[in-house]
Amino acid sequence: DAFDPEILIQCPYNKHHKIRARRFPYHLVKCQKSHPEVAQQLATCPFSARHLVPQADLRDHIMKCSERRLMEHDIVCQSSGFQREQMNAASTWQAPPCDEDWEAELLEQSNSLFIWGRTN
């Protein structure tokens, strides 16, 4: 599963580094500083900052990127009005009937004065 936070991902800066997905963004920042010569040769995918590929392969990566497909799906759904229709649909939820009468309770409470430490 690509969204599993425990999956191990290979670092693009050092092939010997295997990092858990949940820590990967932090590792990228740290490892980029440690390997500036490798960082200059890599390009960041416009769809996911986690995707670092050789600059020469960026165009090919963009065409095949899985994040791109997710973004395209979202755009198609928005343009078709699917989400708008769902948001504009009338809700059928109704509040349950209320037996409370706050004004009557206030009148009852005003007759009894509360004093700390004393009981009526």
Phi and psi restraints in degrees (value plus and minus 20) as a CYANA .aco file:
   2 ALA   PHI     -88.9   -48.9
   2 ALA   PSI     -40.0     0.0
   3 PHE   PHI    -119.2   -79.2
   3 PHE   PSI     -12.0    28.0
   4 ASP   PHI     -92.3   -52.3
   4 ASP   PSI      99.5   139.5
   5 PRO   PHI     -89.0   -49.0
   5 PRO   PSI     -33.8     6.2
   6 GLU   PHI    -116.1   -76.1
   6 GLU   PSI     -26.2    13.8
   7 ILE   PHI     -85.8   -45.8
   7 ILE   PSI     124.5   164.5
   8 LEU   PHI    -110.1   -70.1
   8 LEU   PSI     114.7   154.7
   9 ILE   PHI    -141.4  -101.4
   9 ILE   PSI     118.9   158.9
  10 GLN   PHI     -99.4   -59.4
  10 GLN   PSI     114.2   154.2
  11 CYS   PHI     -91.9   -51.9
  11 CYS   PSI     114.2   154.2
  12 PRO   PHI     -95.0   -55.0
  12 PRO   PSI     -36.9     3.1
  13 TYR   PHI    -108.2   -68.2
  13 TYR   PSI     -54.2   -14.2
  14 ASN   PHI    -159.6  -119.6
  14 ASN   PSI      91.0   131.0
  15 LYS   PHI     -84.1   -44.1
  15 LYS   PSI     -34.7     5.3
  16 HIS   PHI    -105.0   -65.0
  16 HIS   PSI     -31.2     8.8
  17 HIS   PHI    -106.4   -66.4
  17 HIS   PSI     107.0   147.0
  18 LYS   PHI    -141.6  -101.6
  18 LYS   PSI      97.4   137.4
  19 ILE   PHI    -141.2  -101.2
  19 ILE   PSI     123.8   163.8
  20 ARG   PHI     -87.1   -47.1
  20 ARG   PSI     124.5   164.5
  21 ALA   PHI     -76.3   -36.3
  21 ALA   PSI     -56.6   -16.6
  22 ARG   PHI     -88.4   -48.4
  22 ARG   PSI     -43.3    -3.3
  23 ARG   PHI    -121.8   -81.8
  23 ARG   PSI     -24.2    15.8
  24 PHE   PHI     -78.6   -38.6
  24 PHE   PSI     -66.2   -26.2
  25 PRO   PHI     -79.6   -39.6
  25 PRO   PSI     -58.8   -18.8
  26 TYR   PHI     -87.3   -47.3
  26 TYR   PSI     -60.3   -20.3
  27 HIS   PHI     -84.7   -44.7
  27 HIS   PSI     -60.1   -20.1
  28 LEU   PHI     -78.2   -38.2
  28 LEU   PSI     -64.2   -24.2
  29 VAL   PHI     -82.7   -42.7
  29 VAL   PSI     -66.1   -26.1
  30 LYS   PHI     -86.4   -46.4
  30 LYS   PSI     -65.0   -25.0
  31 CYS   PHI     -92.2   -52.2
  31 CYS   PSI     -50.3   -10.3
  32 GLN   PHI     -82.2   -42.2
  32 GLN   PSI     -59.0   -19.0
  33 LYS   PHI     -88.7   -48.7
  33 LYS   PSI     -52.6   -12.6
  34 SER   PHI     -98.2   -58.2
  34 SER   PSI     -41.7    -1.7
  35 HIS   PHI    -149.5  -109.5
  35 HIS   PSI      44.6    84.6
  36 PRO   PHI     -83.9   -43.9
  36 PRO   PSI     -49.3    -9.3
  37 GLU   PHI     -88.9   -48.9
  37 GLU   PSI     -55.3   -15.3
  38 VAL   PHI     -94.7   -54.7
  38 VAL   PSI     -58.3   -18.3
  39 ALA   PHI     -79.5   -39.5
  39 ALA   PSI     -54.7   -14.7
  40 GLN   PHI     -87.3   -47.3
  40 GLN   PSI     -45.2    -5.2
  41 GLN   PHI    -109.7   -69.7
  41 GLN   PSI     -30.7     9.3
  42 LEU   PHI    -122.7   -82.7
  42 LEU   PSI     130.2   170.2
  43 ALA   PHI    -139.0   -99.0
  43 ALA   PSI     128.7   168.7
  44 THR   PHI    -114.7   -74.7
  44 THR   PSI     112.7   152.7
  45 CYS   PHI     -83.7   -43.7
  45 CYS   PSI     115.6   155.6
  46 PRO   PHI     -90.8   -50.8
  46 PRO   PSI     -32.3     7.7
  47 PHE   PHI    -118.6   -78.6
  47 PHE   PSI     -41.2    -1.2
  48 SER   PHI    -175.4  -135.4
  48 SER   PSI     102.2   142.2
  49 ALA   PHI     -88.0   -48.0
  49 ALA   PSI     -32.6     7.4
  50 ARG   PHI     -98.0   -58.0
  50 ARG   PSI     -35.7     4.3
  51 HIS   PHI    -114.1   -74.1
  51 HIS   PSI      86.4   126.4
  52 LEU   PHI    -134.2   -94.2
  52 LEU   PSI     101.3   141.3
  53 VAL   PHI    -149.9  -109.9
  53 VAL   PSI     137.6   177.6
  54 PRO   PHI     -75.9   -35.9
  54 PRO   PSI     120.6   160.6
  55 GLN   PHI     -74.0   -34.0
  55 GLN   PSI     -56.5   -16.5
  56 ALA   PHI     -86.6   -46.6
  56 ALA   PSI     -44.3    -4.3
  57 ASP   PHI    -117.9   -77.9
  57 ASP   PSI     -18.4    21.6
  58 LEU   PHI     -81.4   -41.4
  58 LEU   PSI     -65.7   -25.7
  59 ARG   PHI     -79.8   -39.8
  59 ARG   PSI     -63.8   -23.8
  60 ASP   PHI     -85.1   -45.1
  60 ASP   PSI     -61.5   -21.5
  61 HIS   PHI     -82.5   -42.5
  61 HIS   PSI     -62.6   -22.6
  62 ILE   PHI     -79.7   -39.7
  62 ILE   PSI     -59.2   -19.2
  63 MET   PHI     -88.0   -48.0
  63 MET   PSI     -49.5    -9.5
  64 LYS   PHI    -126.5   -86.5
  64 LYS   PSI     -22.9    17.1
  65 CYS   PHI     -80.9   -40.9
  65 CYS   PSI     109.8   149.8
  66 SER   PHI     -87.3   -47.3
  66 SER   PSI     -52.5   -12.5
  67 GLU   PHI     -86.7   -46.7
  67 GLU   PSI     -51.9   -11.9
  68 ARG   PHI     -82.8   -42.8
  68 ARG   PSI     -62.4   -22.4
  69 ARG   PHI     -83.5   -43.5
  69 ARG   PSI     -57.8   -17.8
  70 LEU   PHI     -84.6   -44.6
  70 LEU   PSI     -62.6   -22.6
  71 MET   PHI     -85.5   -45.5
  71 MET   PSI     -62.2   -22.2
  72 GLU   PHI     -81.8   -41.8
  72 GLU   PSI     -59.6   -19.6
  73 HIS   PHI     -81.2   -41.2
  73 HIS   PSI     -64.2   -24.2
  74 ASP   PHI     -81.7   -41.7
  74 ASP   PSI     -61.3   -21.3
  75 ILE   PHI     -84.5   -44.5
  75 ILE   PSI     -62.4   -22.4
  76 VAL   PHI     -82.5   -42.5
  76 VAL   PSI     -63.3   -23.3
  77 CYS   PHI     -83.6   -43.6
  77 CYS   PSI     -60.3   -20.3
  78 GLN   PHI     -88.0   -48.0
  78 GLN   PSI     -63.2   -23.2
  79 SER   PHI     -89.7   -49.7
  79 SER   PSI     -46.3    -6.3
  80 SER   PHI    -100.3   -60.3
  80 SER   PSI     -28.8    11.2
  81 GLY   PHI      60.7   100.7
  81 GLY   PSI     -12.2    27.8
  82 PHE   PHI     -78.1   -38.1
  82 PHE   PSI     -68.8   -28.8
  83 GLN   PHI     -88.2   -48.2
  83 GLN   PSI     -59.0   -19.0
  84 ARG   PHI     -80.8   -40.8
  84 ARG   PSI     -62.9   -22.9
  85 GLU   PHI     -82.8   -42.8
  85 GLU   PSI     -60.4   -20.4
  86 GLN   PHI     -85.6   -45.6
  86 GLN   PSI     -59.9   -19.9
  87 MET   PHI     -91.3   -51.3
  87 MET   PSI     -52.4   -12.4
  88 ASN   PHI    -105.8   -65.8
  88 ASN   PSI     -28.4    11.6
  89 ALA   PHI     -83.8   -43.8
  89 ALA   PSI     115.9   155.9
  90 ALA   PHI     -89.2   -49.2
  90 ALA   PSI     118.7   158.7
  91 SER   PHI    -101.7   -61.7
  91 SER   PSI     120.9   160.9
  92 THR   PHI    -118.9   -78.9
  92 THR   PSI     -17.0    23.0
  93 TRP   PHI     -91.3   -51.3
  93 TRP   PSI     117.4   157.4
  94 GLN   PHI    -150.1  -110.1
  94 GLN   PSI     123.3   163.3
  95 ALA   PHI     -87.8   -47.8
  95 ALA   PSI     123.5   163.5
  96 PRO   PHI     -88.7   -48.7
  96 PRO   PSI     135.9   175.9
  97 PRO   PHI     -84.0   -44.0
  97 PRO   PSI     125.8   165.8
  98 CYS   PHI    -131.6   -91.6
  98 CYS   PSI     109.1   149.1
  99 ASP   PHI    -116.9   -76.9
  99 ASP   PSI     -20.5    19.5
 100 GLU   PHI     -99.6   -59.6
 100 GLU   PSI     124.0   164.0
 101 ASP   PHI    -148.4  -108.4
 101 ASP   PSI      75.8   115.8
 102 TRP   PHI     -85.5   -45.5
 102 TRP   PSI     -54.0   -14.0
 103 GLU   PHI     -86.1   -46.1
 103 GLU   PSI     -60.7   -20.7
 104 ALA   PHI     -85.8   -45.8
 104 ALA   PSI     -59.2   -19.2
 105 GLU   PHI     -84.2   -44.2
 105 GLU   PSI     -58.8   -18.8
 106 LEU   PHI     -82.3   -42.3
 106 LEU   PSI     -62.5   -22.5
 107 LEU   PHI     -82.5   -42.5
 107 LEU   PSI     -60.9   -20.9
 108 GLU   PHI     -85.7   -45.7
 108 GLU   PSI     -60.8   -20.8
 109 GLN   PHI     -92.7   -52.7
 109 GLN   PSI     -49.9    -9.9
 110 SER   PHI     -88.7   -48.7
 110 SER   PSI     -43.3    -3.3
 111 ASN   PHI     -97.1   -57.1
 111 ASN   PSI     -45.5    -5.5
 112 SER   PHI    -129.5   -89.5
 112 SER   PSI      98.5   138.5
 113 LEU   PHI    -108.3   -68.3
 113 LEU   PSI     110.9   150.9
 114 PHE   PHI    -109.8   -69.8
 114 PHE   PSI     106.2   146.2
 115 ILE   PHI    -147.7  -107.7
 115 ILE   PSI     107.7   147.7
 116 TRP   PHI     -81.5   -41.5
 116 TRP   PSI     107.8   147.8
 117 GLY   PHI      71.1   111.1
 117 GLY   PSI     -26.1    13.9
 118 ARG   PHI    -135.8   -95.8
 118 ARG   PSI     126.1   166.1
 119 THR   PHI    -133.8   -93.8
 119 THR   PSI     129.0   169.0
